[in-house]
Amino acid sequence: MLIDHRNLIVKEICEIYERIKPLIIQRIVEFQNIWRYGKDSDIFRELVFCILTPSSRARSAGKALKRLYDTGLITGGTEQKIAAELNIVRFRYKKASYIVQARGRFFSNNSLSLKGALLEHDSTVGRREWLVSNIKGVGYKEASHFLRNIGMDVEVAILDRHILKNLCILGIIDQVPSHISPRMYFEIEKRMCEYSDIMSIPVSHLDFVLWYRETGDVFK
């Protein structure tokens, strides 16, 4: 019975993929254009979005980011003013602090370029490790999300609760972990990549499909 259930899920995933594949491709091209043509401020905007996402809905994080951008607070607001605009995301005071710290790192006098800092690393592994080690509020999920959203490294797993739930349903993992260590993150990512090969769906596309299955949305 369990095998039949999983077969139905696999069939559903294939059907969803065929339906939304053009939207996925369009979104990935949009991400890649951010890296190709975007300025440091465009790259930073995506970093802020990923800082806002933990424990919050992606759409809420998107709305909060738009508020910061429209009011100019993303580039010049104090921690207190930023926090006041983040009332639709969880842990807004911590996230406001993380945003200000990241902004100071990349946009103060004599600061390094965010784009330039990423280019110093010649691999996904190196870039992700650098992000996790140097930017507060960014773990492996957020680093992967950011690198995907700027089109620099699209073949990474963004292991949020929606993806983990579906990986569990598919039997790729035994249970949804309450906490993911770096070692566990890499192991689950490896399993997801192997499954994407079996399904002949790029892992960047599979992420969108599983997320859509939970939310009915193709966002970012």
DADA-V62343 format. One line per field, one symbol per residue. psi: psi as a letter, one per 30 degrees, with the letter a starting at -180 (. if undefined). A space follows every 50 residues. Layout:
BEGIN
psi: ???
END
This chain:
BEGIN
psi: eeeeeeeeeeeeeeeeeeegeeeeeeeeeeeefeeeflleeeeeeeeeef efekglkeeeeeeeeeeeeefgfffglleeeeeffgfgllheeeeeeeee eeeeefglkgllkeeeeeffkgleeeeeeeeeffjkfjaeeeeeeeeefg gejfhlkjiaeeeeeeeeefgeleljkfkjleeeeeeeeeeeeeeeeefh jkeeeeeeeeeeeefgkjc.
END
